[in-house]
Amino acid sequence: MTPRHSAKNRRNQASRCSDRLVSVRSAVVLLLALLSGLGAAVLLYLAHRSVPLIVLSAAGIVALAMQFFDGMIDSGSP
């Protein structure tokens, strides 16, 4: 038996895809930014072992990395 592909099934499938909380692009940008912040935090911990310095620096690096990766990854719109 072959599955039926009606217009109703296609609409249901399209609505399920649009119910995502974030797009794949946003998830990748956020993941790369968080990994950059984590890497910076590890390096700062090994160098200074000062928690306030690590937290403030890593937060700044995450913010800058989000801007950087957002610009690097093309959104696909002209």
KAMOCOR-V277624 format. One line per field, one symbol per residue. phi: phi as a letter, one per 40 degrees, with the letter a starting at -180 (. if undefined). Layout:
phi = ???
This chain:
phi = .bccbccccccccccccccccbcccccccccccccccccccccccccbfbcccccccccccccccccccccccccgcc
